[in-house]
């Protein structure tokens, strides 16, 4: 099933879904060396975002977060792609400088069609997410 | 968003990877905020300079870029005085990384003058209705409010993208309808000097990112407006304000007063001065110049310090260009033992973390120093700051 969405950062990638209803402040929430969520209050605490399709509402916090995303990319522990409900500049800029596909405003609610561990494809260049049927 | 043929070619990578990424950043921010097109900007001021804030990740990103900026571009304050960092007792490893960041920006054709007051510098003067892509929150507030120019508060990468492309996306404060006041603030008490910083500290907390229209008793000068705006951008996220009868757009447009009106009493202003949490006996550093001192402020400080010797660490922060241009005044200030510090400030430099308590005359510094530097902070006007500085 192809689900239409808005392109924020171009590119195409596949990976396993890691989904959270918590927002993410890349500065502070994520360890740039390991890609693990280090904030004890975060729903994804202890999990690695490496190579995942990271699905979260939107970013927050310091604008330095854009550089943290770049550091994750340089350290080889960045997500393969990201999906937001509504993107904001910190994550958008971080994704673009790190060449990580990022989309938002999916035609269908990500919470109802995406499950943790599901393999999906994000084609941001053409503006769709491909999700297995059923 | 509409793109010209040239812009589309850039986005398709025909002018290389750096420009492709730069314009992609501008276009996607434009899409997020509903911009119709890109517009040319006159100059850029780029945040993300201090090694303390951007770290190795930021350094790597800037170092990976190639090419030259297309418009006059300048940097935010760095983490240290780039020439005399030893006098600030900066760690040599930090100094090395900081120099690498500056060199990476210089390679892109960006001026390594690091300041939060680009409007005092040659080549960065702006006039009413000019479009800019500036980053530093107090410079954005000054440009929008005191000059009447137009800029959003750009992030580091988006300002750098604007510098490389020479354009920014047309949204937010570039548009007439976003510049109208949305809340009134009345003060029935004649303010002076650092009172404006105190006022900004209070109002920023209340109005967040709205556009306030001030109705004031006196007529603040540009330095007072500078400290008002800087404090509001720090305690809140105010990027534009108007003062009835004073700031250019308020004079030109005669805005209707918004219905919601906030009244600020004299007692609230006084409270900021009395909020002296740290013990004054712990006071071991006094800093002035947040935002960076103007020539007039330097000259006032020189006058106050004349014939005295300071008994504590005293930093007078300004831009290198202003310091060089007014070298006589700088020399006179330094005769007292006070240090004139360039390219940086008490907020972004790690050097301030070593002190027990700081006195400032800036509402912005009062908002940031306790949290960002972990130093308890006292607030006083410039006269009190100098009196404490020379006290035996």
Contacts between the chains, C-beta under 8 A, distances in Angstrom:
chain1	res1	chain2	res2	distance
A	6	B	31	7.1
A	7	B	28	7.8
A	7	B	31	7.9
A	8	B	28	5.0
A	8	B	31	7.3
A	8	B	32	7.3
A	9	B	24	7.2
A	9	B	28	6.6
A	10	B	24	6.8
A	32	B	57	6.5
A	63	B	47	7.6
A	63	B	48	7.8
A	63	B	155	4.5
A	63	B	156	6.7
A	64	B	48	7.6
A	64	B	53	5.7
A	64	B	54	6.3
A	64	B	55	7.7
A	64	B	58	7.5
A	66	B	155	6.6
A	66	B	156	7.4
A	66	B	157	5.7
A	67	B	48	7.2
A	67	B	54	5.3
A	67	B	55	6.9
A	67	B	57	4.1
A	67	B	58	4.3
A	67	B	61	6.2
A	67	B	156	7.8
A	68	B	57	6.1
A	70	B	57	5.1
A	70	B	58	7.8
A	70	B	60	6.9
A	70	B	61	4.9
A	71	B	55	7.5
A	71	B	56	7.0
A	71	B	57	3.3
A	71	B	60	7.4
A	74	B	57	7.0
A	74	B	60	5.7
A	87	B	28	7.9
A	87	B	32	6.0
A	88	B	32	7.0
A	89	B	29	5.8
A	89	B	32	6.8
A	89	B	155	5.9
A	89	B	158	6.9
A	90	B	155	7.3
A	92	B	25	7.7
A	92	B	28	5.3
A	92	B	29	6.7
A	92	B	32	6.3
A	93	B	25	5.7
A	93	B	29	7.6
A	93	B	155	6.1
A	93	B	157	4.7
A	93	B	158	6.3
A	96	B	21	6.1
A	96	B	24	5.1
A	96	B	25	5.1
A	96	B	28	6.3
A	96	B	157	8.0
A	97	B	21	6.2
A	97	B	25	7.4
A	97	B	61	5.8
A	97	B	157	5.9
